[in-house]
Structures are given as C-alpha cells and as structure tokens.
C-alpha cells in the first residue's frame, strides 16, 4: 500500500507541474470528503478546477483516463460540492473537471473531461 501511495504521489507531482506550466495555481492536494477524494484542486483564471490524476507505467492496461468511470466521476462531483460548501464558495462558482492521464513519460491534460 505504501508503495502505491508513493507512486500515486509521484503522478500527482507530475500532474501538478504540468498544470502549473499552463499557468494554473494548485490550491490543494488530496481533498478528502465522505464520498470521495479529489487529487488536485487548481485555479485556472476565474475557474476552479477539480483534477483526477491517473497514471500507469505503460499502456498495456489501456489509457489511464479510461479508469475514471462514471461512478468515480459521481464521487468526484460530490466531493467538489463538499469542497465548495466547506470553503464557503457559491455553487455558482465557475468549476470544471479535468483529468491528467500519465502513461510512462506521456502526460496528457484532458480539460473538461466530464
């Protein structure tokens, strides 16, 4: 478990660097809510961005982004609502859900993924 957490943290570091290169500011990492977790929360101009990070050593098991199932998306949406509430932000706050897919050395940022 510790090794998987370390690997996941490495993928999140890569994803955060990718987003920062695009001018986004990382606000929070690993936000936990009762029904789910959000890997990264970032600010892209006036938009709050909830980011799911998925990584694989290679593509033998398919594109990592495919692992963001409908159920996972629903859990992230619920966690995003909790984040807005805990931070006293309006539900009218512009938000978006992105995925950063990392496969080997290839890092892809999928904007508005769901």
C-alpha positions as CSV (number, residue, x, y, z in Angstrom):
1,X,0.0,0.0,0.0
2,X,2.8,2.4,0.9
3,X,4.5,1.8,-2.4
4,X,1.2,2.5,-4.3
5,X,0.7,5.7,-2.4
6,X,4.3,6.8,-3.2
7,X,3.7,6.1,-6.9
8,X,0.4,7.9,-6.9
9,X,2.0,10.9,-5.2
10,X,4.7,10.9,-7.9
11,X,2.0,11.0,-10.6
12,X,0.3,13.9,-8.7
13,X,3.5,15.8,-8.6
14,X,3.9,15.4,-12.4
15,X,0.3,16.4,-13.0
16,X,0.7,19.5,-10.7
17,X,3.9,20.5,-12.6
18,X,2.0,20.1,-15.9
19,X,-0.9,22.3,-14.8
20,X,1.4,24.9,-13.3
21,X,3.3,25.1,-16.6
22,X,-0.1,26.0,-18.2
23,X,-0.5,28.9,-15.7
24,X,-2.8,27.2,-13.2
25,X,-2.3,27.5,-9.5
26,X,-2.5,24.4,-7.3
27,X,-4.8,25.3,-4.3
28,X,-5.0,21.9,-2.6
29,X,-3.9,18.2,-2.9
30,X,-5.8,15.1,-1.8
31,X,-9.0,16.8,-0.6
32,X,-11.0,14.1,1.2
33,X,-14.7,14.1,1.6
34,X,-17.0,11.4,2.9
35,X,-17.9,10.0,-0.6
36,X,-14.6,10.6,-2.5
37,X,-11.3,12.3,-2.9
38,X,-10.1,14.9,-5.3
39,X,-6.4,14.6,-6.2
40,X,-5.7,18.2,-7.1
41,X,-7.8,21.4,-6.9
42,X,-6.4,24.2,-9.0
43,X,-7.3,27.8,-10.1
44,X,-7.4,28.5,-13.8
45,X,-8.0,32.2,-14.1
46,X,-11.5,32.5,-12.5
47,X,-12.4,28.8,-12.8
48,X,-12.0,26.3,-10.0
49,X,-10.6,23.0,-11.4
50,X,-11.1,19.6,-9.8
51,X,-8.5,17.3,-11.2
52,X,-8.4,13.5,-11.2
53,X,-4.9,12.1,-11.8
54,X,-4.5,8.6,-13.3
55,X,-1.2,7.0,-14.1
56,X,0.2,3.8,-15.5
57,X,3.8,2.6,-16.2
58,X,2.7,1.6,-19.8
59,X,-0.4,1.3,-21.9
60,X,-0.8,-2.5,-21.6
61,X,-3.9,-1.9,-19.4
62,X,-5.3,0.8,-21.7
63,X,-5.4,4.6,-21.4
64,X,-5.2,5.6,-17.7
65,X,-8.1,8.1,-18.3
66,X,-10.4,5.2,-19.0
67,X,-10.2,4.3,-15.3
68,X,-12.2,7.4,-14.5
69,X,-15.5,5.6,-14.5
70,X,-19.0,7.1,-14.2
71,X,-19.0,6.1,-10.5
72,X,-15.6,7.8,-10.0
73,X,-16.9,10.9,-11.7
74,X,-20.0,11.0,-9.5
75,X,-17.8,10.6,-6.3
76,X,-15.6,13.5,-7.5
77,X,-18.7,15.7,-8.2
78,X,-20.0,15.0,-4.7
79,X,-16.6,15.8,-3.2
80,X,-16.5,19.0,-5.2
81,X,-19.8,20.1,-3.7
82,X,-18.4,19.4,-0.2
83,X,-15.3,21.5,-1.1
84,X,-17.4,24.4,-2.2
85,X,-19.5,24.2,1.0
86,X,-16.5,23.9,3.3
87,X,-14.8,26.9,1.6
88,X,-18.0,28.9,1.7
89,X,-18.0,29.3,-2.1
90,X,-21.2,29.7,-4.1
91,X,-22.4,26.8,-6.2
92,X,-22.3,29.5,-8.9
93,X,-18.5,29.4,-8.8
94,X,-17.2,28.5,-12.3
95,X,-16.0,25.0,-12.0
96,X,-14.6,22.3,-14.3
97,X,-13.5,18.7,-14.0
98,X,-10.2,17.7,-15.7
99,X,-8.2,14.5,-15.9
100,X,-4.4,14.3,-16.1
101,X,-3.5,11.0,-17.7
102,X,0.1,9.8,-17.3
103,X,1.3,6.8,-19.3
104,X,5.0,6.2,-19.0
105,X,6.6,9.5,-20.0
106,X,3.4,10.8,-21.7
107,X,1.4,13.4,-19.7
108,X,-1.9,14.5,-21.1
109,X,-4.2,17.1,-19.7
110,X,-7.8,16.5,-20.6
111,X,-9.7,19.7,-20.0
112,X,-13.4,19.5,-19.2
113,X,-13.1,15.7,-19.2
114,X,-16.5,15.2,-17.6
